[in-house]
Each structure stands twice: as structure tokens, then as C-alpha cells.
Amino acid sequence: MAVVSPQRTARPPSKARGRGVAAARPRRAGTGLAHPSGIVVLYSALEGTPADSVPLADRETIAVASDVARVLRENTDYAVQLLPAVSEVDRKLAPFPPRDWAVFNLFEGLDYRIGSDGITMDDEAPTALALETLGYRFTGADGRALALALNKASTKRILHDAGVPTPPWLVFDSVQQVTAEALRDLSFPLIVKPVAEDSSLAIDDKAVVINLDELLVRVALVTGEYHQPALVEAFIDGREINAAIWGNPPETLPLAEIDLSALGEPTRRIVSYAAKWEERTFEYAHTPAVCPALLPEELAHNIRATARCAWEQITHCRGYGRVDMRLQGETAYVLEVNPNPSIATDSGFARSARVAGLSFEQMILKILAFALEDNGVDHPSC
């Protein structure tokens, strides 16, 4: 039976049973390194900042860090240290040497940070690269995958070159570049996104445009307010499917569909910022997720294969993630590959794990186990 749930309905965490998969500390195969004695739960937060002044996505990161620390304390023998940070992660980690500590990496950077050059700052990928350089074992994707996935255009180029279906696109650095001639290979409707943001930032009921005038307005908004190029992509009118994937070799958890049918005309059927985060909105209340998605088995098999191929191309099968797709006929078009997606108790990833039979606690322990196991397994090709 399918599980139908709101996009983000809060659920209290359940008590875990037993000590969990991360409790034992065997020697790590092939490395000579013992499993760590402690786990640092690293996350993005400004200490002392009032909760109501923190963006919604960043508030969730803080709550997830607390939940992860609780799970590790209740189900393992590790020492557990919560560590909020915005910058200077290497300095903050100095008391926790990498031979003795691993990192449960929830660091995403803070939304809306603009550098001195006026460009949106990406703190997530550099932090993962720093963890690698310092020699830590850590959960989730490596710095390369995070940097690549953040740039939607780079991701789409790699997917396209690998033969993975993805909607055609263009990138505009400024509104002056948007002309009828530049658009000759794209047809309206189009969806406009910041090229390097997540959490559906700048995605609202005007993100899909149907003519050149609307496109000019939207590109001006993205380049002006988000300080980065605008990705302009063919809008796929079809069902929205999410595939949660983890491990090496990759395992696909039960597929989920975001039911957008209540949003009216096709160009409004998108997973907007409001649908993800703003609990009092119509979009939030009327975009339930159905998991497992109700799909013919052959189509579901093809979707899983497409998702795994996309995942392999971007992450090289490290950690955990979610692939977002749109169906058009029998073709699953990959919109985004999301390494290190939200693992909150009410997130899409946790929902798929739950439908697969895993509690929240078991999911957290398995994510940690992936980081501590020998990663010498070759990933399959598409």
C-alpha cells in the first residue's frame, strides 16, 4: 500500500531498538585505521543567533544535527560532539584529531551569504574538501560531488554527455543576453532557477514563464537578487518523481511521487519554496508525497536505472542522495542530483527509508556505517 504524506509533516523520532550498526568498532579493512572513538556532528549555524532570524532551511539543519547526535548517543558507544560552524572549520575541528574522530557532515553553509566579490558563496563543497585534506572520515558526498551538484548547469552537461535524459537548457549571466535569437533552440514554457542554489530558493509561482517578457523579468530577478547566473530550462509537464539512493554499489530506496495535481494549471505544478518550507501556504498543504510511487513495474525499473546512472556520474557512488525527475511519456528527465539531501525525520529521504523498513535511527546509523566502511568497491557503469 502506498504511503501518502504531506511534503513535510513533522513526526516525533521513535526509540531505537538494540545498539545499531555503528556500535561496534572493528578495524577498518584495508586502511590500518581503527574505527574512531568519537563522532563530530558538524552543521551550519551561527552561535547565538535568534531562531526566528534564521532561514527555514538552516533551522532544519540545526534540528537534524540535534536528532543525529541523539541517535548516536542512544545507539552507539561513540563519544558525540555537536559542532556548529560557519567558517574556519579546520580550527574548530582542531580538538578532534582525525585518527580518533569521524565527522557526521551536515554542513551546508548558510543561505544568502554573499562574498566580497558580490557572488553567492558556496561553503558546503569547500568544507567537504577541507575534511578530505585534513584526513577525516565523514558521511555523505565528497567535495567534488558537492561542488558539481551545486552548479546545475555543470551537472546537466555531464548528464547530457553520459546520455542521461535532462531537459535542454541555457545559462544567462545577465538579462541583456536574453534574446529571441539566443532562445532559438528552446521553446516556451521555460522554468528559471538560480544556477547554484538548493532548497528551491527563488522557485515560486512565477518561476515558469510562457513568453519573452516574462523570461526577461525572471532572469533579472535571479541575476540581481541572487547574484548568480540564471538557468533557463525547458519545462517538463509531467509527474514529479524522487529517487533516494545510497551506498556503494548504489541501492535505490522506494520511489516517491510528489502529487502536484491540486496546484491547477500545468505551469504552476512545481515543487516551490512554499511547497517545501512554508507550512501555512496552500502549496505546502496540497503537495503530498506518495511512496512508493504508483508506477508500472517496467517504468519504475527504468526510472531507477536512470536515477542510478545520474547518481554514479555525479557522486561516484559515495554517501547518500536524491535524484529529482520529471516523467514525459516513458522518459524520466533528470532535473537535479542532490548529494547530502535533508535527512530530517519528515524529509523525502527518511520517508523512502521508512517505506523500505528502516526506522529513522537505523537510517542514521547506516549513513554513518557507509562512511566508516572500506570504500574500495568499484562503482558500476551506466
N, C-alpha and C positions, 0 to 999 in steps of 0.2 A: 504494500500500500504506500502511496506517495505521502510524504510529509509536507504539509503546506504550512508555511510560517511567514510572518511579516519579515521584511528585509532585515530588521534589526530589533527583535524583541528580546529584552533583557531576560536572562534566566539565571537563577542562583546556581553557583557551582555545586556539583554533587560531591559527596565524600568518596574518596578513592578507596579501593579495597586492595590490601596487600602492599608490598613495598615498591612495586613498579619495576619497569625495565631498567631504570638508571641507578638502582640502589647499589648493585654490585660494582666493584671497581677492578675488573680484570686488567691486565696489562694490554695495551693497545697493539694489535697484531701488526708486525712488520715495521714498527717505528721505534721500539725500545722505550717509549714513553709510558709511564704508568698513567692510569686514569687519574684525573685531578682529585684533589681533596676538597675543592670548593668550586662553586659556580657564581660568577658575577652576572647579575641580571642588569644589563646595560640598556638604558632607554633615554629618550629625548625629553628633557624637561628643564625649565628654569626654576631653580630652587627659590622658594619664597614668593612665587608669582600667584596672585589670587586665581582660584579655579575659574571664575566667571570671565576672566580676561584671556583664557587660553582657548585657541581654536578647537572646535569639536573633535577633529581627528586627533589632535595632540592630547586632548583629555582622555581619549580612549587608550592611547599608548600608555599613559600613566596607570590607568586601571588594569590593563593587561599585565604590565610589569608586576603589579601587586599580586595578581592572580597566579602568575608564573612562580613568583617567589613562594607563595603559599603552597602550591603543588609540590615544589621541590623540597620544602621543609617538612611537609607531612608525609612524603612518599620516598625520600632518599636519605642517605646518611651524609650527604654533602653539607659543608658549610655554605650558606647562601648570603650573598651581599647585594642589596639593591643599590644601583649606582646611576643617579640621574646626571646627565651631561648635555651641554650644547656645543662646547668646543674643548680643545686641549684634552681629548680623550686619553692620549698616551700618558699625560701627567696624572689624570685621575685614576688610571689603572696601575700606576707605579707600585702601590702597596700590595698588588695581587699578581705575583710573577706567573708567567705563562706555563711554567713547568707544574705549578701547583693548582692553577685555576684555569677553568674554561669559561667562555662567555656565552650566555644566552642572549643573543644580539637582537634587541628590539629597537635599536637606534634607527630613527628615520629622519632626523633633522626636524626643525620646526618650520611650519608653513609660513609663507610670506616673508622669509628672510631675503633681503636684497644686499648684495655685496657693494663694495665701494665703487665698482665699475658700473653699477646700475643693473646688473644681471642677477636673476634669481639664483640663489645659492643652493647647490646640491651638497648636503652634508652626509647623506646616507652612504653613498659609494666611497668617498674618501675615508670614512670611519672604518668600513669593512676592509679597505686596503691597508689602513693602519694596523688593524688587528692581525692581518696576514703578516705584515712586516715585523710586527712585534713577536710573532710566533704563537699566537693564541689559537686554540681550537675553539670554533664558535659556530653557533647554529645559523642555518639559512644560507643564502647565496653569498658568493664571493664578490669582491669589489667590481670586477669586470662585468659580471652579470647585472649588478645593480645599476652601474653607470649606463650600460647598454639599454636596459629595460626602461630607465627613466626617459631616455630620448626616444620618443615614439617613432620618429622618422627613421632612426638608425635600426630600431627593431624591425620595422616594416620592410626596410631594404634587405636585411638579412633573411627574413621570412620569404620575401618575394624571390630572392636569388636561390633559395633552397626549394622552391616550388610549393611553398605553403600558401594557400589562398589567403589574401588580405586585401581589403578594399583599396582601389587606386587612390593616390594622394598627391598633394603638393605641399610645399612649405613656403610661407611668405614671411620675410623679415620685416616688412613694412607694408602699410596699406597702399603705397604708391606702386608696389609690384603687382597688385591685383588688377588685372585687365581681362577683357574678353579673350584676347589672344593667348594670354597665359593659361586660361582655363579651357583651351580648345580640346583637351583630352579628358576633361571631366564634365559630367552632366549633373544638373541640379535634380533633387535636393542634395546638399552637402552638409556635413557636420564640421564645426570649427572647434578646435581644442588648443590649449597651450601645448607646445611640443614637449615640455618637460615638467609636467605636474602629475600628481596622482590624486586619489581621494575624490575624483570628479570635480575638482576645482574648476570654476568657470563653465561648468556644464549646467545649463538651465533651460527653460522652455523656449529660449531664443537661440540655442546653440545650433539648431538645424535651420539652414537658410534655403530659400527657394528661388532667389534671384540675385543679380549682381549687387544691387543696392544694399540688400540685407547682408551680403557677404562682406562688403566694404565696412559696414558698421561693426560687424563681429570681429574682423581682423584688427580693426583699430582698437577695439576693446582689449583683445588678448595681448597685442604688442605693447599697448600703452599702459594697461593696469597690471599686467603680469610680467612685463619686462623680458619678454622672450618671443621667439617666432611663433607663428600660428600654423598648426597642422590643419589642412583642409582636406577632408576625406569624403569619398563617395558614401552617402548614407544608405545603409542596407536595411530595407524594410523587411524584417523577419523576426523570428523568435530569438531571444537572448539566452544563451547557454553558457554556464560557467563550468569549467573542469578543474577540480582541485587535484594536484599532483604532488607526490613527494617521493624521496628515496632514490637509490641508485642500485639496480635498474629502476626506472620510474614506475610507480604504481598510481593508477588513476582511481580516485575515490568516486562514489556515485555522482553522476552528473546532476546539475541543478538548472532549473529554468526560472528566470525572473519574469513573472507574468505582468506584462505591461498593457494588457488589453483595456484596463479601466481608464487609461490616460487619453483616450479619444483618438483623434486623427493620427495617422502613422508618424508624422514628423514630430509629434510630442512624446512618442513612445521610446523614451531613453531613460537610462539609469542616471538621473541627475544628482547634483549635490544634495538637493532637498530630499530626494528619494532615499539617499544613503544616510543622511545625518539629521535632518530637521523633523523631529518627532511630531510636531503639531501640523505638518503640512498634509495636503491631500495626497501628494506623491508618495510620501513615506507610508501612509496608511493603506495605499492601494497598489503597491508593487510587491505582492507576496512572492516568496520563493517556493518552488515545488521541487522536492528532492525525495527520491530520484525523479528526474525529468521523464515525462511520459513520451517516449520515443520508440519507434520500431527498432528492434534489436540491430538490424543491419546498419541503420542510420546512426544509432548510438555507437556501434563499433567504429564506424568511420570518423565520428566526432572525436572519440577517444584517441584514435590514431593520429588525427590532425593535431590535437592538443599535445600529445606526447612529442610529436616531431617539433612543434613550435617550442616546447619546453627544452628539448635537447639542444636546439640551435642556440638558444639564448643563455641558458644556465649551465649547460654541460652536465645536467642531472645532479646538481648539488642542492640540498636543502628541501624546501617546500615552496609551493606557489599555486597560482591560479591563472588559468588561461580563459579569457573572455572572448566569446564568439557570437556571431550572428548567422542564422540559417537563411539561405536563399535557395529554395528547392532542396536538393540533396547536398549542397555545398555548404560547409562550415567555414565562414570567413573569420580569421583571427583578427580581433580588434586590438588586443593588448596581451602581453605576457607580464604577469605580476609576481616577481620573486618576493618572498617575505611579505605576503599579504597579511591583513589583520587575522589574528587568531583569538580574538575576543570570544567569549562564550556564545555570543549571538551572531558571530560572523559566518559568512558563507563557507569558509574553510572548515570551521568547527562543526557546522551543520552537516557537511558531507562526511566528515569523520564520524559523527554521531550515527548517521544512517548506515555507515559501514560497520557499526557495532562498537565504536570506541567512545569511552567517556572523555570529557574534557581533560581529566588528569592523565589518562592513557595517551591522548594526543600529544600533550606537552612532553611527557616522558619519551615518547617515540621520536619527536623532533630533536630532543637532546641526544638520544641514542645515535641518530644519524650523524651528528657532529662528532661523536666520540669513536665511531667505528672506523675501521680501516677503509679509506676511500680509494683503494686501488682498483676498483671494479671498472672495467671499460663500459662506457655507455653505448647502447646500440645506435645504429644509424637509422635515419628515417626510412 
